[in-house]
Each structure stands twice: as structure tokens, then as C-alpha cells.
Amino acid sequence: MRDLEPRRVLVTGGAGFIGSAFCRRFVSSSQSRVVVADKLTYAGNLLSLASISSHPRYRFERMDIAEADAIAVILREEAIDAVVHLAAETHVDRSIAAPAEFIETNIVGTFRLLQAVLAYWRELGQTARDAFRFHYVSTDEVFGEAGRDEKQVSGNYFPSSPYSASKAAGEHLVRAWHRTYGLPIIVSHASNNYGPYQYPDKLIPLTITNALQGRSIPVYGDGRNERSWLHVDDHARGLQLALARGRNGGTYHFGAAMAQANIVVVRAICAVLDRMNPRGNGRSYEDLITFVPDRPGHDLRYRLDPRRSEEELGWSPAVPFAEGLEETIFWFLENKSWWLPLRADTRTCPIC
Ligand SMILES: NC(=O)c1ccc[n+]([C@@H]2O[C@H](COP(=O)([O-])OP(=O)(O)OC[C@H]3O[C@@H](n4cnc5c(N)ncnc54)[C@H](O)[C@@H]3O)[C@@H](O)[C@H]2O)c1
């Protein structure tokens, strides 16, 4: 196993939820330089990077990953030795309503980024070429719905939504650039993430912020769909370990141990809020739960098998869900200045 932390990392999508968690962690827990390339779509937020914005080993550039020329300049200027590719359109419901942007960024954008990185990598000396890594951050959703006792392994791709199909397509391109051109890559799949700084159109922050604003809390179908919730800090730690220890061409799963039905998670959030921030009318937040027609193509569950990440990277999730959820709810209570402006702008939040 190699144990070699890259020195100068380009993070695409670093102003997003997982990207910013990774950058905050990486800047403070390594000696490496972090360069963020982010388009700042509705989901990108420089406030999420405020704690490291004046750090001498941090740089931010607003750019689209599809701008191959601009990416090429950054790669050379910064002598980048690893790319962590997180930039993507990420919301399944948005992908159903308007898939074009998902094709543009997640597939075409990934292709253009790969071309820029490949040209740069080919200019490097042999040692630098061997040490280089392009890490594609993928999702459990590319494998499609899992059976109850199934462990999902890489190889079986059955994406259900435009989002997961576009992520699978991007992943195939990355693997092809490895097999055909020799670009050193890592691919990781993660289950649903939660934690501070998550845009309030995803289930957990949507539930918290709707509850706090007295709006109805939508739950799809009968709420039976399960997700394995992974704390974003556990994911960020996994990405850092994979960069240092991951095999060239390796695939790693970052999955939480236990799956929970959506309705169980929503009720758990209501219970914590009832305790931390009781409603003025004395009623439970559960009163706000509203079952809405199911999402088309809604996968019942996913099941990642994290054994290889445990064995090869020494990674396993550390944050127990109940603890992480409580801490996340507390963060949203304490950080209204981060999320209230996002809720006020209805143009950026058509479904919440
Ligand atoms: N959130 C999850 O539960 C989860 C789980 C598994 C995998 N992933 C993957 O992790 C990555 C990050 O997810 P997230 O939840 O942090 O997403 P996010 O929506 O919070 O952030 C995405 C970021 O990408 C940027 N971006 C979008 N299009 C861009 C473009 N064309 N050029 C440059 N930047 C662009 C946005 O401005 C934003 O900062 C994605 O690739 C996603 O598929 C997410």
C-alpha cells in the first residue's frame, strides 16, 4: 500500500456540500495546497469555505469544468498532482424536471476535464505520472435499486434517474481514460451524505429547514424508501485516505452501516427539534409531515459493500447516525444566516 499524500490538489466542486467539507478538512489536516475550481451554481457557496478562505495553502477560482483551457492553466500554474472531481449537478428531482444541465456538467464537463488533465499528465516526468491521481467521486445510485440482503459491488450499473445515469456515464469515461490512455484514477461510491452546509433541497436539510419555517415536510410515497446515511466528515476522511493510499485504478465504497427508512429519519428529526426548539403552539413538528406522490423511478434502497475500503484504506464510518443527526440539526439552528438566504430565493429552490 502506498501512503503518499498529494502536495497540490485541484478540487472541482469544492464550494459544494461534500467538496467544502473535504477542503476544510484537507487544508487543516495536511501540509498540502488546495485549489478549488467551482462554477458556483445555486449549490455552490463561498460561505462554506469561509473558514479557510485566507489560508495560505488555499486558492479559489470560479470556473466551469467544461472550460478545458482555463483548467489547463490552473493545472500547470499550480503543478497539480491530484484532482478530486466532485463538481456535478446532484439533485435527483431537478434531474427529472430538467436533465440537460446534468448531461452538460456530469458527462460533457467530465469529458472536457479529463481531456485537460490527460494533456497535462502526459507532460509530467515518469515519477510524477506514476504518483498522479484523478479521483472521481461517484454515488451508490449508479448501481440502481438493491435487493434486501444484497451487497452491491462495482460492475453492475443500472442507474434509474437522469442524475444517476449521468454520474454512471461520467464514471465510464473516467475508467476508459484509465484503460485506454493510462491516466491514473480512483473511483469511489458513497451512500447518501448528510451534515452541516448541505443545500436545503436534500431530504435532511429540507426537513429541518421546512420544519423551522413551519412549512409542510414532504415525504415521498409511504416513506418506506431506505437510505444509508453517511456523515459528510466520514466521506471527506475517506476521500483523503483514498488519495494517499488508494491503488491506481482502485474502486472504493464509502457506505454507512445501517439503512433507515425515510419516514423514520424524518420522524427522528422532528423528535430532536421538538426537544431542541419546541414549536410555539405546543404541537410536534410531526404534524407538518405530508406524504406526496412518489418520485418516478424511485429506488427503494442501495447497499454498498465497504469491505475493500476497510481493508485497503483503513476506513470505516466513525460518526453514529443519531449523534451526527443531532449535531447537524444543531448546526442548522445555529446557522440560519447560511441557509435562510437560500430559502428566500425561490428561483434557486423550485421544489422546496
Ligand atoms: N450528496 C450526496 O449524498 C452524494 C453521495 C454520493 C456521491 N455524491 C457526489 O459527490 C459530489 C458532490 O456532491 P454534493 O452533494 O457536494 O453536491 P453539491 O450539489 O452540494 O455541490 C456541487 C458543486 O459543484 C459545482 N458545480 C456544478 N456544476 C459545475 C461545473 N460545470 N463546473 C464547476 N463546478 C460546478 C457547484 O457550484 C457546487 O459547488 C457529486 O459528484 C455527487 O454526485 C454526492
The ligand as an ORCA input file, in Angstrom:
! r2SCAN-3c Opt
* xyz 0 1
  N     -24.544     14.379     -1.563
  C     -24.508     13.046     -1.576
  O     -25.209     12.404     -0.797
  C     -23.595     12.310     -2.529
  C     -23.439     10.929     -2.390
  C     -22.561     10.253     -3.264
  C     -21.870     10.963     -4.222
  N     -22.048     12.301     -4.350
  C     -21.264     13.006     -5.385
  O     -20.389     13.897     -4.706
  C     -20.192     15.075     -5.479
  C     -20.522     16.291     -4.652
  O     -21.870     16.207     -4.195
  P     -22.501     17.376     -3.293
  O     -23.660     16.817     -2.588
  O     -21.423     18.043     -2.534
  O     -23.013     18.366     -4.439
  P     -23.483     19.876     -4.360
  O     -24.653     19.975     -5.284
  O     -23.626     20.331     -2.955
  O     -22.235     20.679     -4.973
  C     -21.857     20.584     -6.305
  C     -20.802     21.659     -6.573
  O     -20.385     21.545     -7.940
  C     -20.351     22.855     -8.507
  N     -20.576     22.723     -9.947
  C     -21.710     22.281    -10.575
  N     -21.530     22.301    -11.897
  C     -20.265     22.735    -12.125
  C     -19.486     22.936    -13.300
  N     -19.995     22.717    -14.511
  N     -18.214     23.373    -13.153
  C     -17.694     23.621    -11.921
  N     -18.395     23.453    -10.783
  C     -19.656     23.016    -10.884
  C     -21.452     23.616     -7.792
  O     -21.278     25.032     -7.884
  C     -21.318     23.089     -6.376
  O     -20.391     23.834     -5.640
  C     -21.075     14.920     -6.714
  O     -20.278     14.479     -7.779
  C     -22.088     13.862     -6.318
  O     -22.552     13.139     -7.428
  C     -22.891     13.003     -3.530
*
